[in-house]
Amino acid sequence: MSKKLLIAGGGIGGMAAALAAARAGWQVQVLERASAFSEVGAGVQIGPNVTRVLHAWGLQEALRAVAAFPDALLVRDAASGAELGYMQLGERAQRLYGAPYATIHRADLHQALAAAAQAESQVQVHAGQALARYEDQGAAVQAFSVSQTWQADALIGADGLWSEVRQGLLKDGAPRVSGHLAWRAMLRQADLPAALRSQCVTVWLGPRMHAVQYPVRRGEWLNLIVVTEGAPPENPHGWDHQANAYELMARMGGACAPLRDLLHAAPQATVNACVWRLWPLCDRAPVRAAGEMARGRVALLGDAAHPMRPYLAQGAGMAVEDADMLGRCLQQADAGTAPQQLARYAQARWARCARVQARAVRNGEIFHASGLVRLARSAAMRLLGARLLDAPWLYAY
């Protein structure tokens, strides 16, 4: 009997799930809302826990062709420029965890996953087909897009932060607005002054703000994100609002000269008409039980299941891990046992995802600390260095 899986959402999580499910022997239909099927955005960091999965899927060469592999993680004080902490990545990550630490443009990661998924004969992608609603009928799932009805043995909601599948499953309303704003830009390194070019991950920490920079696209571009605290745009939907550079510069008045120089160099190092884009950060409380990730013939994956703040750099990573576990569980399932295997998937994933969500919130509080907490944080980083910055529980998974 054929095993039919329907996936709502064709982003990083959706295409990773399609690839894993197809290789587990399922026929996969992917419904993507956008008419031009693509993944936009800036950069993402993918730790060894993620690159290990991508390598196992045969994407090692595809990753090497488009990613950067930073030498180190450097933490600096945003006000003084002083070094607070340092951890080698590169060979150290490979030696300790058996896989590299990579930084990559979202579109490049998405393209690698989409190409691999669509190379599988069992995968079909339908652009311009947003899922409007669905019904879990017990023996099957029936789903409805604007112009078509779909029948499947299981439905995966990989439709992101504002997931329609989640609302059908949990009916828990809109995500929470964090009060943090991410200002992002993508800079061509060749157009930057030599002193501002970098092949490592640098995190700048200051009161009520922090900034992160790292190379992408084989090191030719620099991804730059500045996170500040403040009111979100009128419509927090989406993550690609035009940003006012003057407002950002006003917020960064206390930054040290090297960080200010990088911000001021941005207009000369980008090909975009608008240098800065604004991303209002939203998330949800950590997952509390497996039932929040799967019920019956419907399961959630990635941001639809556990949206998180980017302070542990694991949003895309958790989606890839989800997809890997989903594929393992679906390999053991047929049309009749899909609910049991989706429950097994959720049981295997919910606690880890909840831990990452909670740790990301905690990291944000530490990054943005002020007063005595800030002094204690900086002293601990200077003293402990890599022992504090590393996360074996995360990367060795």
Buried (B, 14 or more C-beta within 10 A) or exposed (E): EEBBBBBBBBBBBBBBBBBBBBBBBBBBBBBBBBEEBBBBBBBBBBBBBBBBBBBEBEBBEBBEEBBBBBBBBBBBBBBEBEBBBBBBBBEBBBEBBEBBBBBBBBBBBBBBBBEBBBEBEBBEBBBBBBBEEBEBEEEBBBBEBEEEEBEBBBBBBBBBBBBBBBBBBBEEEEBEEBEBBBBBBBBBBEBBEEEBBBBBBBBBBBBBBBBBBBBBBBBEBBBBBBBBBEEBBEEBEEBEBEBEBEBBBEBBEEBBEBBBBBBEBBEEBBEEEBBBBBBBBBBBBBBEEBBBBBBBBBBBBBBBBBBBBBBBBBBBBBBBBBBBBBBBBBBEBBBEBBBEBBBBBBBBBBBBBBBBBBBBBEBBEBBBBEEEEBEEBBEBBBEEBEEBBBBEEBBBB
